[in-house]
Amino acid sequence: MQKKIKAGIIGATGLAGEGVLDILIKHPNVEVTVLTSDSSTGKNITDVFPKYKDIIDIPLVAIDLDTISNQCELIFLTKKDPASMNLVKPLIDNNVKVIDLGGEFRLKDFKEYESWYGHEHLAKDLLSQASYGLSELNREEIKTAKLIANPGCYPTGSILGLTPLIKNNLIDLNTITIISYSGISGAGRAPSNGNTFINCNENIKAYAVGGSHKHTPEIEQGLSMYSGQEVKVSFTPHLAPMERGIFSSISSNAINGVTQEKLVEALKSAYENEHYVRVFDDPSQIQISNVKNTNFCDLGVALDSRTNRVLLFTALDNLTKGAASQAIQNMNLMFGFDESTAI
C-alpha cells in the first residue's frame, strides 16, 4: 500500500481552496493536515462548509510556517495576496513542495510581472525554479519540481488549443484574437458590485479591455515557450451570467494551403494520448455544460474558407481544470501517483 503524503491548504476557505479540498478528501494517497484561513481562524472547516460534516474535522488556523513545515510535505497556496510570495522560500527550504494557484510564479520575467500586476515581485530568486503546471505540455518537468505555478484559467484553454496549430505552422501568429467568456466565480468569493446577482443575471459585458488583462502575458509566454516562436495575442475576457466555466472563441488568419482536415489532425495528434483534452470533429459540440465540474478541456476547430480564418473553440471549468483539479493533476505527477487519481 502506497504511503499517504501530508498536505495542507493556505487559504482553504476561498473558492480555489475549497475546490482543492473537495478533491483531496477523496484522494487515497493524501492526508489533509493543515488548513489556514485569514477570515475564519479559530473555526472548524465544518463551521464554514457544513458539507464536510462527518467527512473531515480540522480547525482553521492562522499561517504558521513552523507548524506547516512540520506537518506537511505539500502546500497548496491559494492566496492572491502578493505577500504570499514570502511564504514560499521558507517552505521549500524545509522540504515542503508548493503548488501556487495564484499568478505570482507564472511569468518568468519579474519585470513583466511587475508591469502587469502593479507591484514588486518579492521572490525573484524562485522564478527560475518554478515549473509551469500545464500537465499535458510540461509533464516531465512537473514530476521533479518543488514549486509549481498552476496555470491561470484563461491561459489553460488558449494555450492547449493554440499550441498544436502554431507548432504545425497552420495560423498567422500576428493575427490571433481570443474572445473568452467566464462565469462569475472567476472573480472569487469576495463580493463586489461587479459580481452581484442583480448586476450579472441576464447580462454580459467585456472587462479588462484593450489588452489589459493580467493573463495576457501568461498566454503569450506559454504559446511562445511551447511553440518555439514569439507570439502576441489580442485577448478580451467577458463576464457571462453563469456560475462557472470558460468558453473561448479564438480566431486567426490561416496560412495558405491549410485545410479543415489539417487543423483537426493537428489537435488530435497532439492530444491523442491525453485523457483530459478532448478534440471534437464538430465544433458546435464545444459547450461549457460538457466540462462543468470536470478536469476536461474540450477543443474544436473550423476553417472559414470564405475569409481564410481559422476558428478555434475551447471550453473548460475555471474552478477545476482552470484551478483545483489541475493542481491535483500536478500533485499526482509530483509524487508519482496515477495522474487521474481522485480527479
DOLO-944390 format. One record per residue (C-alpha): residue number from 1; x, y, z. Coordinates in steps of 0.05 Angstrom, whole numbers, plus 5000, padded with zeros to 4 digits. Last residue first. Layout:
k=NUM, X=X, Y=Y, Z=Z $
...
This chain:
k=343, X=4802, Y=5276, Z=4795 $
k=342, X=4815, Y=5228, Z=4853 $
k=341, X=4875, Y=5195, Z=4818 $
k=340, X=4880, Y=5216, Z=4745 $
k=339, X=4955, Y=5224, Z=4742 $
k=338, X=4970, Y=5158, Z=4776 $
k=337, X=5013, Y=5176, Z=4834 $
k=336, X=5087, Y=5192, Z=4828 $
k=335, X=5090, Y=5248, Z=4878 $
k=334, X=5100, Y=5307, Z=4831 $
k=333, X=5054, Y=5277, Z=4777 $
k=332, X=4996, Y=5268, Z=4825 $
k=331, X=5007, Y=5338, Z=4852 $
k=330, X=5003, Y=5366, Z=4782 $
k=329, X=4936, Y=5332, Z=4769 $
k=328, X=4914, Y=5358, Z=4837 $
k=327, X=4930, Y=5429, Z=4816 $
k=326, X=4893, Y=5417, Z=4750 $
k=325, X=4834, Y=5394, Z=4792 $
k=324, X=4835, Y=5458, Z=4832 $
k=323, X=4846, Y=5515, Z=4782 $
k=322, X=4827, Y=5522, Z=4709 $
k=321, X=4814, Y=5447, Z=4701 $
k=320, X=4770, Y=5452, Z=4764 $
k=319, X=4746, Y=5522, Z=4782 $
k=318, X=4751, Y=5552, Z=4712 $
k=317, X=4713, Y=5493, Z=4681 $
k=316, X=4736, Y=5484, Z=4610 $
k=315, X=4715, Y=5501, Z=4539 $
k=314, X=4755, Y=5516, Z=4476 $
k=313, X=4736, Y=5538, Z=4406 $
k=312, X=4783, Y=5551, Z=4348 $
k=311, X=4763, Y=5588, Z=4284 $
k=310, X=4817, Y=5592, Z=4230 $
k=309, X=4804, Y=5648, Z=4181 $
k=308, X=4811, Y=5646, Z=4105 $
k=307, X=4752, Y=5694, Z=4097 $
k=306, X=4710, Y=5648, Z=4053 $
k=305, X=4747, Y=5586, Z=4076 $
k=304, X=4724, Y=5593, Z=4148 $
k=303, X=4764, Y=5535, Z=4175 $
k=302, X=4739, Y=5500, Z=4237 $
k=301, X=4767, Y=5477, Z=4304 $
k=300, X=4742, Y=5443, Z=4366 $
k=299, X=4773, Y=5433, Z=4435 $
k=298, X=4748, Y=5409, Z=4502 $
k=297, X=4788, Y=5417, Z=4566 $
k=296, X=4768, Y=5364, Z=4616 $
k=295, X=4782, Y=5365, Z=4691 $
k=294, X=4708, Y=5361, Z=4708 $
k=293, X=4657, Y=5401, Z=4748 $
k=292, X=4627, Y=5431, Z=4684 $
k=291, X=4660, Y=5404, Z=4621 $
k=290, X=4600, Y=5385, Z=4577 $
k=289, X=4556, Y=5443, Z=4601 $
k=288, X=4611, Y=5491, Z=4579 $
k=287, X=4600, Y=5472, Z=4507 $
k=286, X=4644, Y=5450, Z=4449 $
k=285, X=4595, Y=5408, Z=4409 $
k=284, X=4587, Y=5463, Z=4357 $
k=283, X=4660, Y=5450, Z=4338 $
k=282, X=4640, Y=5383, Z=4306 $
k=281, X=4701, Y=5338, Z=4300 $
k=280, X=4714, Y=5343, Z=4374 $
k=279, X=4782, Y=5341, Z=4409 $
k=278, X=4783, Y=5322, Z=4483 $
k=277, X=4840, Y=5342, Z=4529 $
k=276, X=4836, Y=5306, Z=4596 $
k=275, X=4857, Y=5236, Z=4575 $
k=274, X=4917, Y=5258, Z=4535 $
k=273, X=4944, Y=5203, Z=4489 $
k=272, X=4913, Y=5230, Z=4425 $
k=271, X=4928, Y=5301, Z=4447 $
k=270, X=4977, Y=5328, Z=4396 $
k=269, X=4954, Y=5281, Z=4341 $
k=268, X=4882, Y=5302, Z=4350 $
k=267, X=4896, Y=5377, Z=4350 $
k=266, X=4940, Y=5376, Z=4288 $
k=265, X=4892, Y=5327, Z=4254 $
k=264, X=4834, Y=5375, Z=4263 $
k=263, X=4871, Y=5433, Z=4231 $
k=262, X=4899, Y=5391, Z=4174 $
k=261, X=4830, Y=5363, Z=4157 $
k=260, X=4799, Y=5432, Z=4155 $
k=259, X=4851, Y=5453, Z=4105 $
k=258, X=4911, Y=5500, Z=4107 $
k=257, X=4944, Y=5514, Z=4039 $
k=256, X=4959, Y=5587, Z=4054 $
k=255, X=4968, Y=5600, Z=4129 $
k=254, X=4902, Y=5614, Z=4162 $
k=253, X=4886, Y=5682, Z=4193 $
k=252, X=4869, Y=5676, Z=4267 $
k=251, X=4809, Y=5664, Z=4310 $
k=250, X=4794, Y=5643, Z=4382 $
k=249, X=4726, Y=5635, Z=4414 $
k=248, X=4737, Y=5617, Z=4487 $
k=247, X=4687, Y=5588, Z=4535 $
k=246, X=4703, Y=5588, Z=4609 $
k=245, X=4662, Y=5555, Z=4663 $
k=244, X=4627, Y=5572, Z=4729 $
k=243, X=4566, Y=5605, Z=4758 $
k=242, X=4534, Y=5634, Z=4696 $
k=241, X=4515, Y=5703, Z=4671 $
k=240, X=4578, Y=5716, Z=4630 $
k=239, X=4635, Y=5763, Z=4645 $
k=238, X=4677, Y=5776, Z=4584 $
k=237, X=4752, Y=5770, Z=4570 $
k=236, X=4789, Y=5805, Z=4513 $
k=235, X=4856, Y=5779, Z=4488 $
k=234, X=4894, Y=5804, Z=4427 $
k=233, X=4954, Y=5758, Z=4421 $
k=232, X=5029, Y=5762, Z=4412 $
k=231, X=5073, Y=5702, Z=4398 $
k=230, X=5148, Y=5693, Z=4394 $
k=229, X=5164, Y=5625, Z=4366 $
k=228, X=5187, Y=5560, Z=4399 $
k=227, X=5116, Y=5533, Z=4400 $
k=226, X=5115, Y=5512, Z=4473 $
k=225, X=5151, Y=5573, Z=4501 $
k=224, X=5119, Y=5625, Z=4455 $
k=223, X=5049, Y=5599, Z=4468 $
k=222, X=5061, Y=5597, Z=4543 $
k=221, X=5093, Y=5666, Z=4546 $
k=220, X=5037, Y=5697, Z=4504 $
k=219, X=4982, Y=5666, Z=4547 $
k=218, X=5018, Y=5687, Z=4610 $
k=217, X=5028, Y=5758, Z=4582 $
k=216, X=4952, Y=5764, Z=4570 $
k=215, X=4930, Y=5733, Z=4636 $
k=214, X=4937, Y=5800, Z=4672 $
k=213, X=4881, Y=5831, Z=4630 $
k=212, X=4900, Y=5898, Z=4597 $
k=211, X=4892, Y=5881, Z=4524 $
k=210, X=4847, Y=5940, Z=4508 $
k=209, X=4790, Y=5915, Z=4551 $
k=208, X=4799, Y=5890, Z=4622 $
k=207, X=4725, Y=5876, Z=4621 $
k=206, X=4672, Y=5856, Z=4569 $
k=205, X=4600, Y=5850, Z=4590 $
k=204, X=4543, Y=5802, Z=4594 $
k=203, X=4476, Y=5808, Z=4629 $
k=202, X=4416, Y=5764, Z=4644 $
k=201, X=4439, Y=5759, Z=4717 $
k=200, X=4505, Y=5795, Z=4728 $
k=199, X=4487, Y=5862, Z=4760 $
k=198, X=4430, Y=5836, Z=4805 $
k=197, X=4469, Y=5774, Z=4823 $
k=196, X=4528, Y=5813, Z=4849 $
k=195, X=4595, Y=5805, Z=4812 $
k=194, X=4611, Y=5877, Z=4792 $
k=193, X=4589, Y=5909, Z=4857 $
k=192, X=4638, Y=5866, Z=4895 $
k=191, X=4633, Y=5804, Z=4939 $
k=190, X=4694, Y=5763, Z=4958 $
k=189, X=4686, Y=5691, Z=4932 $
k=188, X=4729, Y=5695, Z=4870 $
k=187, X=4722, Y=5736, Z=4807 $
k=186, X=4724, Y=5674, Z=4763 $
k=185, X=4663, Y=5650, Z=4801 $
k=184, X=4622, Y=5696, Z=4757 $
k=183, X=4628, Y=5650, Z=4697 $
k=182, X=4677, Y=5667, Z=4643 $
k=181, X=4672, Y=5684, Z=4569 $
k=180, X=4733, Y=5690, Z=4525 $
k=179, X=4749, Y=5726, Z=4460 $
k=178, X=4820, Y=5710, Z=4436 $
k=177, X=4847, Y=5742, Z=4373 $
k=176, X=4909, Y=5716, Z=4338 $
k=175, X=4930, Y=5756, Z=4276 $
k=174, X=5006, Y=5763, Z=4280 $
k=173, X=5019, Y=5689, Z=4291 $
k=172, X=4987, Y=5670, Z=4224 $
k=171, X=4959, Y=5600, Z=4232 $
k=170, X=4976, Y=5530, Z=4208 $
k=169, X=5050, Y=5527, Z=4222 $
k=168, X=5046, Y=5458, Z=4255 $
k=167, X=5073, Y=5484, Z=4320 $
k=166, X=5025, Y=5543, Z=4318 $
k=165, X=4964, Y=5498, Z=4309 $
k=164, X=4988, Y=5450, Z=4362 $
k=163, X=4999, Y=5508, Z=4412 $
k=162, X=4932, Y=5543, Z=4400 $
k=161, X=4883, Y=5498, Z=4437 $
k=160, X=4924, Y=5479, Z=4498 $
k=159, X=4950, Y=5551, Z=4505 $
k=158, X=4881, Y=5583, Z=4500 $
k=157, X=4847, Y=5533, Z=4546 $
k=156, X=4897, Y=5538, Z=4602 $
k=155, X=4911, Y=5613, Z=4592 $
k=154, X=4841, Y=5633, Z=4613 $
k=153, X=4841, Y=5593, Z=4678 $
k=152, X=4911, Y=5613, Z=4700 $
k=151, X=4964, Y=5559, Z=4704 $
k=150, X=4988, Y=5528, Z=4769 $
k=149, X=5059, Y=5554, Z=4782 $
k=148, X=5091, Y=5492, Z=4812 $
k=147, X=5149, Y=5494, Z=4861 $
k=146, X=5190, Y=5433, Z=4881 $
k=145, X=5191, Y=5404, Z=4811 $
k=144, X=5214, Y=5334, Z=4792 $
k=143, X=5149, Y=5308, Z=4760 $
k=142, X=5130, Y=5377, Z=4735 $
k=141, X=5189, Y=5378, Z=4687 $
k=140, X=5167, Y=5313, Z=4655 $
k=139, X=5094, Y=5334, Z=4647 $
k=138, X=5102, Y=5402, Z=4614 $
k=137, X=5053, Y=5403, Z=4556 $
k=136, X=4995, Y=5360, Z=4582 $
k=135, X=5009, Y=5379, Z=4654 $
k=134, X=5005, Y=5454, Z=4647 $
k=133, X=5039, Y=5468, Z=4714 $
k=132, X=5092, Y=5518, Z=4695 $
k=131, X=5153, Y=5498, Z=4735 $
k=130, X=5181, Y=5549, Z=4785 $
k=129, X=5255, Y=5543, Z=4799 $
k=128, X=5276, Y=5601, Z=4754 $
k=127, X=5223, Y=5645, Z=4787 $
k=126, X=5249, Y=5630, Z=4857 $
k=125, X=5303, Y=5683, Z=4860 $
k=124, X=5252, Y=5737, Z=4844 $
k=123, X=5212, Y=5724, Z=4907 $
k=122, X=5181, Y=5791, Z=4926 $
k=121, X=5158, Y=5814, Z=4858 $
k=120, X=5143, Y=5887, Z=4865 $
k=119, X=5073, Y=5914, Z=4849 $
k=118, X=5029, Y=5933, Z=4790 $
k=117, X=5010, Y=5863, Z=4766 $
k=116, X=5025, Y=5875, Z=4692 $
k=115, X=5090, Y=5915, Z=4698 $
k=114, X=5114, Y=5878, Z=4760 $
k=113, X=5104, Y=5811, Z=4726 $
k=112, X=5140, Y=5835, Z=4663 $
k=111, X=5198, Y=5859, Z=4706 $
k=110, X=5198, Y=5792, Z=4742 $
k=109, X=5208, Y=5755, Z=4676 $
k=108, X=5189, Y=5681, Z=4683 $
k=107, X=5115, Y=5695, Z=4690 $
k=106, X=5075, Y=5641, Z=4725 $
k=105, X=5105, Y=5650, Z=4795 $
k=104, X=5059, Y=5702, Z=4827 $
k=103, X=4995, Y=5686, Z=4789 $
k=102, X=4958, Y=5649, Z=4844 $
k=101, X=4947, Y=5574, Z=4848 $
k=100, X=5016, Y=5561, Z=4877 $
k=99, X=5034, Y=5487, Z=4885 $
k=98, X=5088, Y=5482, Z=4937 $
k=97, X=5134, Y=5426, Z=4959 $
k=96, X=5156, Y=5426, Z=5032 $
k=95, X=5229, Y=5408, Z=5040 $
k=94, X=5242, Y=5460, Z=5095 $
k=93, X=5278, Y=5506, Z=5046 $
k=92, X=5216, Y=5499, Z=5001 $
k=91, X=5172, Y=5524, Z=5057 $
k=90, X=5217, Y=5581, Z=5076 $
k=89, X=5221, Y=5602, Z=5001 $
k=88, X=5146, Y=5601, Z=4990 $
k=87, X=5117, Y=5643, Z=5046 $
k=86, X=5145, Y=5709, Z=5022 $
k=85, X=5106, Y=5703, Z=4957 $
k=84, X=5042, Y=5705, Z=4999 $
k=83, X=5055, Y=5779, Z=5008 $
k=82, X=5026, Y=5789, Z=4939 $
k=81, X=4957, Y=5769, Z=4966 $
k=80, X=4924, Y=5723, Z=4915 $
k=79, X=4921, Y=5666, Z=4967 $
k=78, X=4912, Y=5595, Z=4941 $
k=77, X=4978, Y=5562, Z=4963 $
k=76, X=4971, Y=5487, Z=4961 $
k=75, X=5023, Y=5460, Z=5008 $
k=74, X=5060, Y=5394, Z=5004 $
k=73, X=5101, Y=5352, Z=5052 $
k=72, X=5062, Y=5380, Z=5111 $
k=71, X=5061, Y=5375, Z=5187 $
k=70, X=5129, Y=5401, Z=5210 $
k=69, X=5135, Y=5453, Z=5155 $
k=68, X=5064, Y=5477, Z=5166 $
k=67, X=5075, Y=5485, Z=5241 $
k=66, X=5139, Y=5523, Z=5231 $
k=65, X=5108, Y=5566, Z=5176 $
k=64, X=5049, Y=5589, Z=5219 $
k=63, X=4991, Y=5615, Z=5179 $
k=62, X=4930, Y=5624, Z=5223 $
k=61, X=4887, Y=5563, Z=5235 $
k=60, X=4823, Y=5531, Z=5210 $
k=59, X=4808, Y=5470, Z=5253 $
k=58, X=4802, Y=5402, Z=5221 $
k=57, X=4746, Y=5351, Z=5223 $
k=56, X=4736, Y=5319, Z=5155 $
k=55, X=4679, Y=5276, Z=5129 $
k=54, X=4629, Y=5274, Z=5187 $
k=53, X=4609, Y=5346, Z=5169 $
k=52, X=4644, Y=5369, Z=5105 $
k=51, X=4581, Y=5396, Z=5074 $
k=50, X=4575, Y=5445, Z=5132 $
k=49, X=4627, Y=5489, Z=5099 $
k=48, X=4647, Y=5547, Z=5144 $
k=47, X=4632, Y=5514, Z=5210 $
k=46, X=4654, Y=5447, Z=5181 $
k=45, X=4724, Y=5475, Z=5170 $
k=44, X=4727, Y=5487, Z=5245 $
k=43, X=4732, Y=5559, Z=5269 $
k=42, X=4792, Y=5591, Z=5302 $
k=41, X=4814, Y=5630, Z=5240 $
k=40, X=4755, Y=5643, Z=5194 $
k=39, X=4776, Y=5704, Z=5153 $
k=38, X=4850, Y=5691, Z=5148 $
k=37, X=4841, Y=5617, Z=5135 $
k=36, X=4891, Y=5560, Z=5142 $
k=35, X=4881, Y=5486, Z=5134 $
k=34, X=4934, Y=5437, Z=5157 $
k=33, X=4937, Y=5360, Z=5159 $
k=32, X=4900, Y=5333, Z=5098 $
k=31, X=4922, Y=5261, Z=5088 $
k=30, X=4934, Y=5242, Z=5016 $
k=29, X=4944, Y=5177, Z=4978 $
k=28, X=4871, Y=5154, Z=4973 $
k=27, X=4847, Y=5221, Z=4948 $
k=26, X=4774, Y=5234, Z=4964 $
k=25, X=4787, Y=5287, Z=5017 $
k=24, X=4838, Y=5318, Z=4970 $
k=23, X=4786, Y=5331, Z=4916 $
k=22, X=4738, Y=5375, Z=4954 $
k=21, X=4797, Y=5406, Z=4990 $
k=20, X=4825, Y=5432, Z=4924 $
k=19, X=4758, Y=5463, Z=4906 $
k=18, X=4751, Y=5495, Z=4974 $
k=17, X=4820, Y=5526, Z=4967 $
k=16, X=4803, Y=5553, Z=4898 $
k=15, X=4737, Y=5583, Z=4921 $
k=14, X=4768, Y=5613, Z=4983 $
k=13, X=4760, Y=5579, Z=5051 $
k=12, X=4825, Y=5539, Z=5049 $
k=11, X=4872, Y=5597, Z=5040 $
k=10, X=4937, Y=5560, Z=5054 $
k=9, X=4920, Y=5488, Z=5041 $
k=8, X=4956, Y=5429, Z=5072 $
k=7, X=4983, Y=5362, Z=5050 $
k=6, X=5012, Y=5301, Z=5084 $
k=5, X=5030, Y=5245, Z=5037 $
k=4, X=5000, Y=5176, Z=5044 $
k=3, X=5044, Y=5115, Z=5037 $
k=2, X=5028, Y=5068, Z=4980 $
k=1, X=5000, Y=5000, Z=5000 $
